[in-house]
Amino acid sequence: MTSVDVLAFAPHPDDAELLCGGTLAKLARQGRRTAIIDLTRGEMGTRGSVEIRAAEAARAADVLGVAVRENLGLSDSRLENTPETRLQLVSVLRRLRPQVVIAPAPRGRHPDHRVAAQLIRDACFLSAIRKLDLGREPHRPRKLLHAITYREDHVKPTFVVDISAEFDTKLRAIACYESQFEGVIQAGEVYPTGEPLADVVRHQSAHYGSLIRCAYGEPFWTQETMKVDDVMALEVQTF
């Protein structure tokens, strides 16, 4: 079986772990098939090498219980939303056929993150166009989520996933990237506070968790408004 339930597109190896690693681990624990598609090999990174990062990504995928992890080999720090790159993502979407896709925040300090957010959204739309013949049946995901972890300058989260039980797994997956994160105080969208990276991630996750009255959380934003059928079943107390 090649299809998955949830597919996270990450601009670089390690982005998925930082942005939504806890959510992916939780989904896997619940029996969902998950996938990570890294758009670039991270070849422009100051530390490590492409080969080292690929090995680290494989170890992190095992920690998170990810069923599929692949790398498209697009250009790091030169990621573009073009007809060619859109078709590459469409091919992946039609092969893996996810119901839910996770993308980076629409805003971000790394240009690749901003470009990836729109590239992924465009590809999700194009994937359902039947006359776009790529040898596979058209497929459009049911839901596109933007992982807005660390991007508090963007918008209030549409929802937050409780990752309290998975937080240590998230940290273990991040720690797989020893070449990138050993001794550092920032990474990707994680702004430095002077503390070790793991402590910053912990504090940020605790902040998001506090929004839903739990220990640790990961925030997501959707362009559409969420539907509620039963207001009596709404979680998170007001007082």
Residue pairs with C-beta under 8 A, 6 or more apart in sequence:
1 33
2 68
2 95
2 96
3 33
3 96
3 97
3 98
4 33
4 34
4 35
4 67
4 68
4 96
4 97
4 98
5 27
5 32
5 33
5 34
5 98
5 99
5 100
6 24
6 27
6 32
6 33
6 34
6 35
6 98
6 99
6 100
6 101
6 102
7 34
7 35
7 36
7 37
7 92
7 93
7 96
7 98
7 100
7 101
7 102
7 141
8 16
8 19
8 20
8 24
8 34
8 35
8 36
8 37
8 101
8 102
8 147
9 37
9 39
9 89
9 101
9 102
9 103
9 104
9 116
9 120
10 16
10 19
10 36
10 37
10 38
10 39
10 104
10 116
11 38
11 39
11 40
11 79
11 104
11 110
11 112
11 113
11 115
11 116
12 38
12 39
12 40
12 42
12 45
12 76
12 112
12 188
13 38
13 41
13 42
13 53
13 54
13 56
13 57
13 71
13 177
14 42
14 53
14 56
14 57
14 60
14 174
14 177
14 180
14 181
14 187
14 188
15 38
15 104
15 113
15 188
16 24
16 36
16 38
16 102
17 60
17 64
17 170
17 173
17 174
17 176
17 177
18 149
18 150
18 174
18 187
18 188
18 189
18 190
18 201
19 102
19 104
19 147
19 149
19 150
19 188
19 189
19 218
20 102
20 147
20 149
20 218
20 220
21 60
21 64
21 166
21 169
21 170
21 173
21 174
22 161
22 163
22 166
22 167
22 169
22 170
22 205
22 216
22 218
23 102
23 147
23 161
23 163
23 166
23 218
23 220
24 34
24 36
24 64
24 65
24 66
25 63
25 64
25 65
25 163
25 166
25 169
25 170
25 173
26 161
26 163
26 165
26 166
27 34
28 34
28 64
28 65
28 66
28 67
29 65
29 165
29 166
33 67
33 68
34 64
34 65
34 66
34 67
34 68
35 66
35 67
35 68
35 69
35 70
35 96
35 98
36 57
36 61
36 64
36 66
36 68
36 69
36 70
37 69
37 70
37 71
37 72
37 89
37 92
38 57
38 69
38 70
38 71
38 72
39 71
39 72
39 74
39 79
39 112
39 116
39 119
40 71
40 72
40 73
40 74
40 75
40 76
40 79
40 112
41 50
41 53
41 54
41 71
41 73
41 76
42 48
42 50
42 53
42 76
43 50
43 76
44 76
44 77
45 53
45 76
45 180
47 179
47 180
48 56
48 177
48 179
48 180
49 179
52 179
53 177
53 179
53 180
54 71
56 176
56 177
56 178
56 179
56 180
57 69
57 71
57 176
57 177
58 69
59 176
60 173
60 174
60 176
60 177
61 69
63 169
63 172
63 173
63 176
64 169
64 173
68 96
70 92
72 88
72 89
72 92
74 85
74 88
76 112
77 111
77 112
79 85
79 111
79 112
79 115
79 116
79 119
80 115
80 119
81 115
81 118
81 119
81 122
85 119
86 119
86 122
86 123
86 126
87 126
87 132
87 134
89 119
89 120
89 123
89 127
90 123
90 126
90 127
90 132
90 134
91 134
91 136
93 101
93 123
93 124
93 127
93 139
93 141
94 127
94 134
94 136
94 137
94 138
94 139
95 136
97 139
98 141
99 141
99 142
99 143
100 141
100 142
100 143
100 144
100 145
101 120
101 124
101 141
101 143
101 144
101 145
102 145
102 146
102 147
102 220
103 116
103 117
103 120
103 121
103 144
103 145
103 146
103 147
104 113
104 114
104 116
104 117
104 120
104 146
104 147
105 113
105 117
105 146
105 147
105 148
105 149
105 151
105 154
105 189
105 221
106 114
106 117
106 118
106 146
106 154
106 221
107 114
107 151
107 153
107 154
108 114
108 117
108 151
108 189
109 189
110 188
110 189
113 188
113 189
117 146
120 144
121 144
124 140
124 141
124 144
125 140
126 132
127 138
127 139
127 140
127 141
128 138
128 139
128 140
129 138
130 138
132 138
143 222
144 222
144 223
145 220
145 221
145 222
146 220
146 221
146 222
147 218
147 219
147 220
148 154
148 155
148 157
148 219
148 220
148 221
149 189
149 204
149 208
149 218
149 219
150 188
150 189
150 190
150 191
150 204
151 189
154 221
155 221
157 208
157 211
157 219
157 220
157 221
158 220
158 221
158 222
158 226
159 219
159 220
159 222
159 226
160 208
160 209
160 211
160 212
160 217
160 218
160 219
160 220
161 217
161 218
161 219
161 220
162 209
162 212
162 214
162 216
162 217
163 170
163 205
163 209
163 216
163 217
163 218
164 209
164 214
164 215
164 216
164 217
167 202
167 205
167 215
167 216
170 201
170 205
171 198
171 201
171 202
174 181
174 197
174 198
174 201
175 181
175 198
180 187
181 187
181 197
183 196
184 196
184 197
185 192
185 193
185 194
185 195
185 196
185 197
185 200
186 192
186 197
186 200
187 197
190 197
190 200
190 201
190 204
191 200
192 200
193 200
193 203
195 203
202 216
205 216
205 217
205 218
206 215
206 216
208 216
208 217
208 218
208 219
209 215
209 216
209 217
210 217
211 217
211 219
211 236
212 235
212 236
213 236
213 237
228 234
